[in-house]
Amino acid sequence: MRALVLIGCLLMSWNAISSPIPDFPFVTVTGESSRKVTPDTAVVGIEVVTYSESADKAFEKLNNTAAKLLSILKKYQVSTDNITAHQFAKDTKQAREKNGYNRLDILGYEFTQIFEIRLDKLERYSEIADEVSKMDNVRGLKSEFDVSNREEIEIELIGLAGKNAKLKAKKMALGLDIKLGSVFAINDTGSYKSFFATFGLDNDRAIAFGMPTIDSSFFVPKHIEISKTINVLYKLTP
């Protein structure tokens, strides 16, 4: 118990200058829960890339490919409201000297555009994915599967994660022969870094960029896993 209190005091004195933190003995625990569910929706990302020595021709290829894509989606009765076309990007391709620094003549032009298609039903997913993947000028087809009632599931999982966290805290308190007090704070970021930052225990700030978990096959998975992680800070009573 004395060691635990000493650690808490050291942490508080270390960060007292930066921001306020709890001025009492405490313990932090992480609660987790997960569930496998059958997906019923998907967001499909399609990357269209065209190239030509002429910018006009490369742009024309982009428009023709986009028109063909929309025609395929219309055939499978995908609503235009479920299709998002992002701003296209133009890249000039130039030759370089052997040292890689000095650019030489222009070789051509590349146009790239991302399309996102939301499928509220997955009955025709495999057919759509198969046909789109065979198109010219399509470089990537990535799918993120989900469930329409995710919010309800996540609420249940947060409750289960809370029970898991409380059980862990009780075991820790019992092992140290101390009493577990009330909950002082809770978050569901899934990261101790951001959790401690709330109390000034960690001032690091990190931003992560990246794509969500992707299933790039042409088949709907039988299950996807939804998980929740929460961090809880409990007061400790001697």
C-alpha positions, 0 to 999 in steps of 0.5 A, a space after each residue: 500500500 505504501 509503495 502504491 501511494 508513493 508511486 501516485 505521489 511521485 507521478 503527481 509531483 512530476 506533472 504538477 507543473 504542467 496540469 492538474 492530476 488527481 491528488 489521491 491514490 488511484 489505479 487505472 484499468 483497461 476493460 475490453 469486450 468484443 463480438 463477432 457479427 454478420 456484416 450487412 453493409 459495406 463501403 467500397 473504395 475504387 481508385 481510378 488512374 489514367 495516364 497519357 502523354 497528353 493531359 487532354 487524353 488522360 483526362 478524357 480516359 478518366 471521364 470515360 472510366 468514371 462513366 463506365 463505372 457509374 453505368 455498372 453501378 446503375 445496372 446493379 441499382 446502386 443509388 447515386 446518393 450512395 456514390 461519392 466522387 472525390 476531387 481528382 488529382 493531376 500529376 505531371 510525370 517527368 524524366 530525371 537525370 541519373 542522380 535523381 535530382 534534376 528533372 528533364 522533359 515531361 513524359 506524360 500526365 496522370 490523373 487519379 480519382 477516388 470513388 466511394 460506394 456505400 452498399 446498404 445491401 450485400 446481395 450483389 456485392 460479389 458481382 459488383 466487385 468482380 465486374 469493377 475489378 476487371 475494368 481498365 484504369 482501375 488500380 484499387 478496390 477496397 471494401 470495409 464491411 460493417 453492420 447497420 446497428 453498430 451503435 446499439 452493439 457498441 453500447 452493449 460492448 461498452 457496458 461489458 467492457 465496464 464490467 471487465 474493468 471493474 473486475 480487474 480493479 477489484 482483483 488488483 485491490 484485493 491483491 494489495 489488501 486495499 479497498 476500491 473506491 468510486 470511479 473518478 474518470 473514464 474514457 473509451 479511446 482505447 489508449 492509455 496515452 490519451 487517458 493519462 493526458 487527460 490528467 497531465 500524466 502524458 503530454 505526447 500528442 500523436 495523430 495517426 493517418 491510415 486506411 481502415 481495416 480492409 477486406 479486399 476479397 470479392 466475397 462477403 466475410 461471414 463475420 466481422 469483429 466489433 470491439 470496445 476498449 475503455 480506461 477507468 480510473 478508480 479511487 483507492 481507499 486505505 
